Structure formats: structure tokens, C-alpha cells
Amino acid sequence: MQSFTPIRPEERIHSLDVLRGFSLLGILLVNMISFHSPFGYYNPYEWWQYDDATVYMWLDIFVQASFYPIFAMMFGYGMVIMQDRIKKKGFSFWKISVRRLIVLLLFGILHAFLIWYGDILITYATMGLILLLFLRLSGPMLMGLGVALYLLPQLFLSGLIMLATLFGSDSLSDYIDIVNLQQSAEIYANGTFWEITMQRISDWSMNNGPGGFFLYLFMILPLMMIGAGAAKMEWLQKANDQRKKWMIILLTSLPIALFVKLLPFLIGPTISIQSIQDMIGGPLLGIAYVAIIVLLMSYRPFVKLLKPFASAGRMSITIYLSQSIIGTLIFYNYGLGLYGQVSMATGTLLALAIYVIQVILAEIWLSKFRYGPVEKLWRLLTYGRQKKGRGGKNEIHIV
């Protein structure tokens, strides 16, 4: 039986690691708002005033809804890389992948209910299990299906929202939830750990019921399919020879994305405009960011310059979970209890500081260990324990 050895450094796709690490920065910048305020229950265009409104504007344009698509596409890309590697070793890709995603689902459940309600791991694990059904398709077919599955429903939904506004209000102010806003603000700021846990479950349920799962089928799954399709065509591996293609992607996606992302500030923040901004402009800007990084990574000097992002990407689950732990300990009552007491600007600077420290620690950790601590646990629970095979080689036995 062949041994299932770790990926050697020269076998890694460094641009994939960089993109994962880069996406975690944007994800933290957006998540930080929910760590310190009841973001899901108010109209941010009216809630934040003066300098904070300016900070929110920049985040809304350049960060909001543009970084989780990168992480989702890289998740799909990584699944295809894993598929190829496992098949070459003679193992069952389905058996290992299902077990791996179930472990990720368990991590997500613990994260959502015991740490922070804005978890993405549950969604990624469930959508990843569905993605397994499509991985037999060719790269162009996967990518084309992903684009169609995402774009067509979003355009249809945006059209319905705009049509509905002809017969009713289109103001974001009408959707402020005062009761839940006050309740969540009070509990996170002053509640016990048990009360906060109950509020976490309530907040998670608001966005993750059957309706939320249905939406993720047309939001997250298609992005994973696009990433998986790109992986089958080796877009990242062949980037050095395909700079023209990546430049076309950048020059096409960036201006359209910026125009769409600016719409709330050009014609007013309404429900329909915000939907178009996030669902269309967000992923397009994410694709532009991917193109920028891929083009930079095709030149040797930038590979070393962007290496810190790669270290964060290699420990992506550890980094992501630790961001939530740090954020909630700073703001929730069982920690420092600063919920609702910091400005948007302060929260943003804090997020940047946390990320820089995480990157430094990731560099130090990976200089001594092959995996991040959560990645090591994930691997152990997925592959089981190692035993000595014939000739003294380590083999992985699924137990």
C-alpha cells in the first residue's frame, strides 16, 4: 500500500496559498463589524456617522462581499488538487473527502454555537459535499455551469426585487430590526456565557434556515464550481504562461466591479441596489483581486513579497477560527466586554493589527511545524493514525 505523505514545499501551489491568506484579511475586516456591533439588524449607511461612515464606505466598496468568493473559489480549487493527489496514491477520494468534510462540519458547528454565529465552515462543508457530485465534469463544463448557476438566479432575483419596489418601499430603513438589535446588543455586552450562546444560536438561525441553505446553493456552490473548473484547467499552475488571459480577466472585471460596487453611493442605498452591489459587484471584484495576485505571483520578486499571505493560507482554518476567538473575547461580556463601545475606524485598525500578528505567528509556527494546529487535528480526524508500513514507511489507515 502506498504511503500518504504530506505535500512537499516544492509541490505546493503558492498562489493558491497566497489567495487563501489574502481572503482571510478581507473576511476579518468584514467580520470585525459583527464582532463589535449588531451589524445584521441595522442599516449601516445610517448607523455609522462622520468618519465612521467614511470608513464603512471604503469597506463597503473594496471589501464587503468580495473576499468570501475568493475563499470559496479556492476551496473548490483545493478539492480538485486533493482529488488528483489522492487518486495518484491509490486511495478512495470519496471516502476521504466525505470524512474530511464531515470533520469540517463538526468544526463549524462548534464554532457557530460556542464561539461566533457568523460561521462559514458549516456552509462550506455542506456545499463541499454537494460539489463532490460534480467533480467528474470537465474543467470548462464545471466553470460554465458554475457561472450560469450563480449569475442567472442572481439576475433574476435582482429583477424581482426591483420589480417589487414598484409596489412598495425599497428603503433599507424599513428592514431595521429594532427588537433583535437591542436584544443582541444587550446580551453580547452584558449576558452570561449561556445567554450569549443562546443568542448566538438565534442569530445563526436567522440566516441559516432552509431558505438560507437554498440561497447558498446559488451563492457558494457555484463559486466552488468555478474554482474547481479552474483547477481542472490548471489556471494557477499555468499562470506564468497565460499572463495575457489573466490581464484580460482583470481589465474586464475590475471596471465593471467598481462601477457596481459604487452604485449605493451614486444613486442611493436601497434594497435592490445593495443586492446588486453585493451579489454581482462583490464576486466580480473578488475575481479582479485574484487576477491581480496571480499576475503579481508570475514575477519572481513578488513571490517572496507575498509569502506572508501564503503562510496564513497554509493555516487558513486555524487563522479563521482564531480570528473569531480573539474577536469575541475582546467584545463579549465573558471577555473584555467592549461590545458596542468601539468605532468603525477602531475596529478596522484592530482587525488589521490582529491579522498582522497572525501572519507573524503563522510564519514562526510553520518554520517549526508542517501544519497549523487545527489543520493537524483535521488531518488526524480525517486520515486516522499512522502505522508503519512495509519497509518502515508510514502509511495512513482510515480507521
C-alpha positions in Angstrom: 0.0 0.0 0.0 1.3 3.4 -0.9 2.1 5.9 1.9 0.0 9.1 2.0 2.8 11.6 2.6 2.4 15.3 3.2 2.8 17.7 0.3 6.4 18.8 -0.1 7.1 22.5 -0.3 8.0 22.3 -4.0 4.7 20.6 -4.7 2.6 23.4 -3.2 0.8 25.9 -5.5 2.0 29.1 -3.8 -0.5 31.3 -5.5 -3.3 29.2 -4.0 -1.9 29.6 -0.5 -1.5 33.4 -1.1 -5.1 33.8 -2.3 -6.4 31.9 0.8 -4.3 34.0 3.1 -5.3 37.2 1.3 -9.0 36.3 1.5 -8.7 35.9 5.3 -7.7 39.5 5.6 -10.8 40.7 3.9 -13.0 38.3 5.8 -11.7 39.6 9.1 -12.2 43.2 8.1 -15.9 42.5 7.4 -16.4 40.1 10.4 -14.9 42.6 12.8 -18.0 44.8 12.3 -20.2 41.9 13.5 -17.8 41.2 16.4 -18.3 44.6 17.9 -21.8 45.7 16.8 -25.2 44.2 15.9 -24.4 44.5 12.2 -27.2 42.2 10.9 -30.0 44.3 12.4 -29.3 47.9 11.3 -28.9 50.0 8.2 -25.1 50.6 8.1 -25.5 53.6 5.8 -27.4 55.4 8.5 -25.9 53.8 11.6 -22.3 54.9 11.1 -21.8 58.7 11.1 -19.0 61.1 10.3 -15.5 59.5 10.0 -17.0 56.0 10.7 -19.3 56.5 7.7 -16.3 57.1 5.5 -14.5 54.0 6.8 -17.6 51.9 6.2 -17.8 53.4 2.7 -14.3 52.1 1.8 -15.0 48.7 3.3 -18.3 48.5 1.5 -16.7 49.3 -1.8 -13.4 47.3 -1.6 -14.1 44.6 0.9 -17.7 43.7 1.5 -18.8 40.6 -0.4 -15.6 40.4 -2.3 -13.4 38.1 -0.2 -15.6 35.2 0.7 -15.9 34.5 -3.0 -12.1 34.2 -3.2 -12.1 31.7 -0.3 -15.0 29.7 -1.9 -13.3 29.5 -5.3 -10.0 28.5 -3.6 -11.9 25.9 -1.6 -13.1 24.3 -4.9 -9.7 24.6 -6.4 -8.2 22.8 -3.5 -10.7 20.0 -3.7 -9.6 19.2 -7.2 -5.9 19.3 -6.2 -6.7 16.9 -3.4 -8.7 14.7 -5.7 -5.7 14.3 -8.1 -3.3 13.7 -5.3 -5.4 11.1 -3.6 -6.1 9.2 -6.8 -2.4 9.1 -7.7 -1.8 7.5 -4.3 -4.5 4.8 -5.0 -6.8 5.9 -2.2 -10.6 6.4 -2.3 -11.2 10.1 -2.9 -14.9 9.9 -2.0 -14.2 8.1 1.3 -11.5 10.6 2.4 -13.3 13.7 1.1 -16.7 12.8 2.8 -14.9 12.2 6.1 -12.8 15.3 5.7 -15.9 17.5 5.1 -17.8 15.9 7.9 -15.0 16.8 10.3 -15.1 20.4 8.9 -18.8 20.4 9.5 -18.2 19.5 13.2 -15.6 22.3 13.5 -18.2 24.6 12.0 -21.0 23.6 14.5 -18.7 24.1 17.4 -17.6 27.5 16.0 -21.1 28.7 15.3 -22.7 27.8 18.6 -19.8 28.2 21.0 -17.7 31.0 19.5 -19.4 33.1 16.8 -22.7 32.9 14.9 -21.3 34.1 11.6 -19.6 30.8 10.8 -18.8 29.8 7.2 -17.4 26.4 7.8 -20.9 24.7 8.1 -21.8 26.2 4.7 -18.5 25.3 3.1 -18.7 21.7 4.4 -22.3 21.2 3.2 -21.7 22.8 -0.2 -18.4 20.9 -0.5 -20.3 17.6 -0.1 -22.6 18.6 -2.9 -19.6 19.7 -5.0 -18.3 16.1 -4.9 -21.2 15.2 -7.2 -20.0 17.5 -9.9 -16.2 16.8 -9.8 -16.5 14.2 -12.6 -17.3 17.0 -15.0 -14.6 18.6 -17.2 -13.0 21.9 -16.3 -14.8 24.0 -18.9 -18.1 22.3 -18.0 -17.7 22.9 -14.3 -16.7 26.6 -14.8 -19.5 27.2 -17.2 -22.1 25.6 -15.0 -20.8 27.5 -12.0 -21.1 30.8 -13.8 -24.6 30.0 -15.1 -25.8 28.7 -11.7 -24.6 31.9 -10.0 -25.3 34.6 -12.5 -28.8 33.6 -13.8 -30.5 33.3 -10.4 -28.8 36.5 -9.1 -30.0 38.5 -12.1 -33.5 37.0 -11.8 -33.6 37.7 -8.0 -32.3 41.3 -8.5 -35.0 41.8 -11.2 -37.7 40.6 -8.8 -36.5 42.9 -6.0 -36.5 45.9 -8.3 -40.0 44.9 -9.6 -41.3 44.5 -6.0 -40.1 48.0 -5.2 -42.5 49.4 -7.7 -45.3 48.4 -5.4 -43.7 49.0 -2.0 -40.8 50.6 -0.2 -37.2 50.0 -1.3 -35.6 51.6 1.7 -33.1 49.7 3.9 -34.5 51.6 6.9 -37.7 49.6 6.6 -35.8 46.4 7.4 -34.1 47.6 10.6 -35.0 45.0 13.4 -35.1 47.2 16.5 -36.2 44.4 18.8 -33.4 42.0 17.9 -30.9 44.9 17.6 -31.5 45.9 21.2 -31.6 42.3 22.4 -28.4 41.2 20.8 -26.6 44.4 21.9 -27.7 43.9 25.5 -26.9 40.2 25.7 -23.5 40.3 24.0 -22.5 43.3 26.1 -23.8 42.1 29.5 -25.0 38.5 29.2 -23.6 35.3 30.7 -21.8 32.7 28.6 -25.1 30.7 28.4 -27.2 33.7 27.5 -24.7 34.7 24.8 -24.7 31.1 23.5 -28.5 31.2 23.2 -28.2 34.5 21.3 -25.6 33.0 19.1 -27.9 30.1 18.1 -30.7 32.6 17.5 -28.6 34.8 15.3 -27.2 31.9 13.4 -30.7 30.5 12.8 -31.8 33.9 11.3 -29.6 33.4 8.3 -29.1 29.6 8.1 -32.6 28.0 7.9 -33.9 26.1 4.9 -34.1 29.3 3.0 -30.5 30.2 3.7 -29.4 26.7 2.6 -31.3 27.2 -0.7 -29.6 30.5 -1.3 -26.2 29.0 -0.7 -26.8 26.6 -3.5 -26.8 29.6 -5.8 -24.2 31.7 -3.9 -21.4 29.5 -2.5 -21.7 26.2 -4.5 -21.3 27.9 -7.9 -18.2 29.8 -6.7 -16.7 26.5 -5.6 -17.6 25.0 -9.0 -15.8 27.9 -10.8 -12.7 27.3 -8.6 -12.9 23.6 -9.3 -13.2 24.1 -13.0 -10.2 26.5 -13.0 -8.2 23.8 -11.1 -9.0 21.1 -13.7 -7.6 23.5 -16.3 -4.6 24.3 -14.1 -5.2 28.1 -14.3 -2.9 28.8 -11.3 -0.2 26.3 -12.3 0.0 27.7 -15.8 -0.3 31.4 -14.9 3.2 32.2 -15.9 2.4 31.2 -19.5 -1.1 32.8 -19.5 -0.5 36.4 -18.4 -2.5 37.7 -21.3 -5.5 35.8 -20.2 -5.3 37.0 -16.6 -4.8 40.6 -17.8 -8.0 40.3 -19.9 -9.8 39.0 -16.8 -8.5 41.9 -14.7 -9.3 44.6 -17.3 -12.8 43.2 -17.8 -13.8 42.5 -14.2 -12.3 45.5 -12.4 -14.1 48.4 -14.0 -17.4 46.7 -14.0 -17.0 45.6 -10.4 -16.0 49.1 -9.2 -19.0 50.6 -11.0 -21.4 48.2 -9.5 -19.9 48.5 -6.0 -20.2 52.3 -6.2 -23.9 52.2 -7.0 -25.2 52.8 -3.5 -23.1 55.9 -3.3 -24.0 57.1 -6.8 -27.8 56.6 -6.8 -28.6 55.8 -3.2 -28.5 52.7 -0.9 -31.7 50.8 -1.5 -32.5 47.1 -1.0 -32.3 46.4 -4.7 -29.1 48.3 -5.3 -27.4 46.8 -2.3 -28.4 43.3 -3.5 -26.8 44.0 -6.9 -23.8 45.6 -5.3 -23.1 42.5 -3.1 -24.2 39.7 -5.4 -22.8 41.0 -8.7 -20.2 43.5 -7.8 -18.7 41.6 -4.9 -17.7 38.4 -6.7 -16.5 40.4 -9.8 -14.2 42.5 -7.6 -13.0 39.2 -5.9 -12.2 37.9 -9.4 -10.3 41.1 -10.1 -8.3 40.6 -6.9 -7.5 37.0 -7.9 -6.2 38.3 -11.2 -4.0 40.9 -9.6 -2.4 38.4 -7.2 -1.9 35.8 -9.9 -0.3 38.3 -12.2 2.0 39.5 -9.4 2.9 35.9 -8.5 4.0 35.3 -12.1 7.0 37.6 -11.3 9.6 36.1 -9.0 10.2 39.2 -6.7 6.5 39.2 -5.7 6.6 35.5 -4.7 8.8 36.3 -1.8 7.0 39.6 -1.0 3.6 37.8 -0.8 5.0 34.9 1.2 3.4 36.0 4.5 0.0 35.7 2.9 0.9 32.1 1.9 1.8 31.2 5.5 -1.7 32.5 6.6 -3.2 30.5 3.7 -1.5 27.3 4.7 -3.1 27.7 8.2 -6.4 29.1 6.9 -8.7 27.2 9.3 -6.6 27.9 12.3 -6.4 31.6 11.3 -10.1 31.9 10.6 -11.1 30.2 13.9 -8.6 32.2 16.0 -10.0 35.4 14.5 -13.4 34.6 15.9 -11.9 33.6 19.3 -9.9 36.8 19.6 -12.8 39.0 18.3 -15.4 37.6 20.7 -13.0 37.6 23.7 -12.4 41.3 23.1 -16.0 42.3 22.7 -18.3 39.8 24.5 -19.1 40.1 28.2 -17.2 37.0 29.2 -14.0 38.6 27.7 -13.2 42.3 27.8 -16.8 43.3 27.3 -16.2 46.1 24.8 -19.3 45.2 22.6 -20.8 48.4 21.1 -18.0 50.6 22.5 -15.7 50.9 19.6 -15.9 53.0 16.4 -15.8 51.6 12.9 -12.3 53.1 12.5 -11.0 51.5 15.7 -12.5 48.1 14.8 -10.9 48.2 11.4 -7.4 49.1 12.8 -7.8 46.4 15.3 -8.6 43.9 12.6 -5.5 44.9 10.7 -3.4 44.6 13.8 -4.8 41.1 14.6 -4.1 39.9 11.1 -0.5 41.2 11.1 0.1 39.4 14.4 -1.5 36.2 13.0 0.7 36.3 9.9 3.9 36.7 12.0 2.9 33.8 14.3 2.0 31.7 11.2 5.5 32.3 9.8 7.0 31.3 13.1 4.8 28.2 13.5 5.4 26.9 10.0 9.1 27.3 10.5 8.8 24.6 13.1 5.8 22.5 12.1 4.3 21.3 8.9 0.7 22.1 9.7 -1.3 24.6 11.7 -2.8 23.1 14.9 -6.4 22.9 13.7 -5.1 21.6 10.3 -3.2 18.9 12.1 -6.3 17.9 14.1 -8.4 18.0 10.9 -5.8 15.7 9.2 -5.8 13.3 12.2 -9.5 13.0 12.4 -9.7 12.5 8.6 -6.9 10.1 7.9 -6.7 8.4 11.2 -3.5 7.3 12.9 -0.3 6.5 11.1 1.2 3.0 11.2 4.5 1.7 10.0 4.1 0.0 6.6 6.4 -2.4 4.8 9.9 -1.2 4.7 9.3 1.1 7.7 7.3 3.7 5.7 4.4 5.5 7.2 1.0 4.6 5.9 -2.3 6.2 6.6 -5.1 3.8 7.6 -8.6 5.1 7.6 -10.0 3.9 10.9 
